[in-house]
Amino acid sequence: MAAANDLEPFGIEDFLEMSSVGSNSDVNIVVQFDRTPGFDATYDNWTDTRRGLIQAGDLPNLTWGTSAGEVNMGDPNNLTNFVNWGTANYPADNYAIVVWDHGDGWRNTATARTVANDWESGDVLENREVGAALAGGARKHGSDRLRCLFDGDARSCPPGER
């Protein structure tokens, strides 16, 4: 979740929604969550990037997950790194990755479309970079079933589907 921006409170809300269910023997909910100073001071107000498995009842505080340091969520190499880490640590027959943040849309146009705005680094992940970042990630660990979903704000949705 690229919440190193004004969506940080909603990232915390979505984390809590996921922890209301948690992982189980059939599904692992694995998250990389980037926060930033200045938007939400709850849950220990950590401002690095943390990654880990969400269990039922988990809170997005300093005891959850492991710090990955400050990760530029707009860098496609960091998306590849997270996919490789997740598939290596949580092997599965099928994978889905949700790229979460602001978004500029999904259709091909002359203007680059983006998702994962990292306000700390000033970088953004372009939609065209997502495919390249994910190429080989899950396949490298024995699965050819990787699905990518986008969870952005209304600007990410096709017109008429907001």
matplotlib code that plots the C-alpha trace (Angstrom):
import matplotlib.pyplot as plt

x = [0.0, 1.6, 0.4, 3.3, 0.8, -2.6, -4.1, -2.3, -5.5, -7.3, -4.3, -4.7, -8.4, -7.8, -5.2, -7.7, -10.3, -7.9, -7.0, -10.7, -10.5, -6.8, -4.9, -6.0, -4.9, -6.2, -5.2, -2.2, -2.7, 0.8, 1.2, 3.9, 2.7, 4.5, 3.6, 4.7, 4.8, 2.0, -1.2, -2.0, -0.2, -2.0, -0.6, 2.9, 3.1, 5.9, 7.0, 9.1, 7.9, 6.8, 5.9, 4.4, 1.6, -1.7, -3.4, -6.8, -6.7, -3.3, -2.8, -0.7, 1.8, 5.5, 5.1, 3.5, 5.7, 9.3, 10.8, 12.1, 13.5, 12.1, 11.0, 10.3, 6.9, 7.2, 10.2, 9.2, 12.3, 10.7, 7.5, 9.5, 11.4, 8.2, 6.7, 9.9, 9.9, 6.2, 6.3, 9.5, 8.2, 4.6, 4.6, 1.2, -0.5, -2.0, -1.1, -3.0, -1.3, -3.2, -1.4, -3.0, -2.9, -4.0, -4.2, -4.6, -6.6, -5.9, -6.5, -3.6, -3.3, -0.6, -0.3, 1.5, -0.9, 0.3, -0.4, 1.6, 2.5, 5.3, 5.3, 8.5, 10.6, 8.6, 8.4, 5.4, 4.9, 3.6, 1.0, 3.3, 6.0, 3.8, 3.8, 7.5, 8.0, 5.8, 7.2, 8.7, 8.0, 5.6, 6.8, 10.3, 8.9, 6.9, 3.6, 2.4, -0.7, -0.3, -3.2, -2.7, -5.5, -5.5, -7.2, -6.9, -9.2, -12.0, -9.5, -8.3, -11.7, -13.0, -15.6, -19.0, -17.6, -16.8]
y = [0.0, 3.2, 5.5, 7.8, 10.6, 11.9, 8.5, 7.3, 7.3, 5.2, 2.8, 2.3, 1.7, -0.9, -2.6, -2.9, -4.3, -7.0, -7.8, -8.1, -11.3, -12.2, -14.9, -18.6, -22.0, -21.1, -17.4, -15.4, -11.7, -10.3, -6.5, -4.0, -0.7, 2.6, 5.5, 9.1, 11.9, 14.4, 12.7, 10.1, 9.9, 6.7, 3.3, 4.4, 6.9, 4.9, 6.4, 3.6, 0.8, -2.4, -5.8, -8.9, -11.3, -9.9, -12.1, -11.6, -8.9, -7.4, -3.7, -1.5, -0.6, -1.1, -4.7, -5.7, -7.0, -6.2, -2.8, -2.7, 0.8, 3.6, 2.1, 4.2, 2.8, 4.6, 2.5, -0.6, -2.5, -2.3, -3.8, -6.7, -7.0, -7.3, -9.9, -11.9, -11.6, -12.5, -15.5, -16.9, -16.5, -17.5, -20.1, -20.7, -22.1, -18.7, -15.1, -11.8, -8.5, -5.3, -2.1, 0.4, 4.2, 7.2, 6.5, 8.4, 5.8, 2.6, 3.2, 3.7, 7.3, 9.7, 10.7, 8.3, 6.8, 6.3, 4.5, 4.3, 8.0, 8.2, 11.8, 11.3, 10.4, 12.4, 9.2, 7.5, 4.0, 4.2, 1.7, 0.5, -0.2, -2.5, -5.3, -5.2, -5.2, -8.2, -10.2, -13.3, -12.5, -15.3, -17.5, -17.5, -19.2, -21.9, -20.3, -19.0, -17.6, -14.0, -11.6, -7.9, -5.6, -1.9, -0.3, 3.4, 6.4, 7.3, 8.5, 5.0, 3.7, 3.6, 6.3, 5.2, 2.7, 5.0]
z = [0.0, -1.2, 1.6, 1.8, 0.8, 1.8, 1.6, 4.7, 6.9, 4.3, 4.2, 7.9, 7.5, 4.8, 6.9, 9.7, 7.3, 6.2, 9.8, 10.7, 8.6, 8.6, 6.9, 7.2, 5.8, 2.4, 1.9, 3.1, 3.2, 2.7, 2.7, 2.0, 3.7, 3.3, 5.6, 5.8, 8.5, 8.6, 7.7, 10.4, 13.8, 15.0, 15.6, 16.7, 13.9, 12.1, 8.9, 7.2, 5.0, 6.7, 5.2, 6.6, 7.0, 8.3, 10.9, 12.4, 15.0, 13.9, 14.3, 11.9, 14.6, 15.2, 16.4, 13.0, 10.2, 9.6, 8.6, 5.0, 5.7, 3.6, 0.3, -2.8, -3.8, -7.2, -8.2, -10.2, -8.8, -5.4, -6.6, -8.1, -4.8, -2.8, -5.2, -5.0, -1.2, -0.9, -3.2, -1.6, 1.9, 1.2, -1.6, -3.2, -6.3, -7.2, -6.4, -6.6, -6.1, -5.4, -6.3, -3.9, -4.0, -6.1, -9.7, -13.0, -14.9, -16.8, -20.5, -22.9, -23.9, -24.9, -21.3, -18.9, -16.4, -12.9, -9.6, -6.4, -5.7, -3.2, -2.0, 0.1, -3.0, -5.5, -7.6, -9.2, -10.6, -14.2, -15.2, -18.0, -15.4, -13.4, -16.0, -16.4, -12.6, -12.2, -15.1, -13.8, -10.2, -9.3, -12.2, -10.7, -7.7, -9.4, -10.4, -13.7, -12.0, -11.0, -11.2, -10.7, -9.5, -9.0, -6.0, -6.6, -6.0, -8.5, -11.1, -11.5, -12.5, -16.1, -16.8, -15.7, -13.2, -10.4]

ax = plt.figure().add_subplot(projection="3d")
ax.plot(x, y, z, "-o")
ax.set_aspect("equal")
plt.show()
